[in-house]
């Protein structure tokens, strides 16, 4: 399994428009963060989790030439706004893109991208997608890849994380119920959100993310969905345990 962190930033990205803090003006490329997303290449399948506003640039940065499936964590704009940019994949592959989401996310996509779904607006240039419904049970991409949804709470909004084998991806989490945590045991790699140093209403801060990692005991953990309030990448990285790292855009991880 090859995992690429295509975006490690929070909803505003880093740098933030108009901000002159030391993170937003840093010359270190690891301090520049597109909106959170990952790409997974596994068993000859190309999978993206979330298509935020930077989806087009992320696909170009990672030189992704084909796409088999998109998994959606939730409906906030920083996770869905780039859906329209699946069109080049439609053209190249000559078929719809398979998207996987729950009913609430699908209703939001139909509101935000009404022209994709409304028969009155159908014409060759619009995005072509095929919706697959996520319930609370495991589901498959084709017959080879089994995915387990993990429900976490983004304040009062349920959000989905995903486990594939011994890898799991959690974003926009503030709390996780004990029965959902059980699904995150025995991981080789956990990628989890850590917004900043101070506590936040709807996201783990650094301390909370580290506590969760300690509780779950993955072999390795990477932090994502990071804001400019976290601090400089190199300074924060020095304070982390050896098996935990601050994620960054275009980071690649190979899991055997």
C-alpha positions, 0 to 999 in steps of 0.5 A, a space after each residue: 500500500 502506497 499512501 500519499 498525503 496530498 493535503 495536510 492542512 485545515 480548512 483555510 490551508 496554510 498559508 492563510 490569506 492575509 496572514 503574516 505569522 512565522 508559519 504562513 511566511 515560512 520558506 520551509 515547504 513543509 509549512 505550506 499545507 493544502 486542504 486535507 486529503 490522501 491518495 492510496 494506491 493499493 492492489 492496483 486501485 487508485 483511491 482518494 479520500 476527500 476532494 477538497 478545494 485543492 483537489 485539482 492541484 493535489 492530483 497534479 502534484 502527485 501525478 495521479 493519472 487514474 482514479 478508481 474511487 473516492 471516499 468521503 468523510 463528511 460534507 464540509 466544503 474543505 472536503 468536497 468542494 473539488 468534486 467537479 475536477 473528476 472530469 479529466 478522469 472521466 475523459 481519460 477512463 471513459 467511465 464514471 468515478 465510483 464515490 462512496 459516501 453516506 446518505 447525509 453526504 450524498 444529499 449535500 453533494 446533490 445540493 452543492 453540485 445539482 447540475 451533476 444529478 439534475 436531468 435538465 443539466 445533463 450534457 457531455 462536459 459535466 462530471 460523471 459519478 456513480 454513488 455507492 452507499 456507505 452504511 455502518 458496516 464494512 464495504 468493498 471496492 471491487 472484491 479485493 479491498 475491504 474498508 471499515 468505516 469508523 464514526 468519529 464526532 466533529 463536535 456534533 457532526 458525525 464524520 467517517 474515518 476509514 480503516 483499510 487493513 492495518 492502516 486507518 485515516 481519521 480527520 476532523 475528530 474531537 471525540 470517538 466512542 469506545 466501540 469505534 476505538 476498538 476498530 482502530 486497534 492493531 494498526 501499523 499506521 494511523 493518520 489522525 487530525 491534530 489542529 493546533 496546540 490550544 484546545 478546539 471545539 471540534 478538533 483534536 489539539 496536539 495533546 488530545 491526538 497524542 493521548 489517542 495515539 498512546 491509547 491505540 498503540 499503532 506502530 506509527 502515527 502521522 498527524 494531519 489537518 494542521 493549522 498555522 496555529 500549530 507552529 513551525 513544522 521543524 520545531 513541533 517535530 523535534 518535540 514528538 516521540 520517534 514513532 509519531 511525526 507531523 505530516 506534510 504535503 506530498 509525503 509518501 508512506 509505503 506499508 508492506 
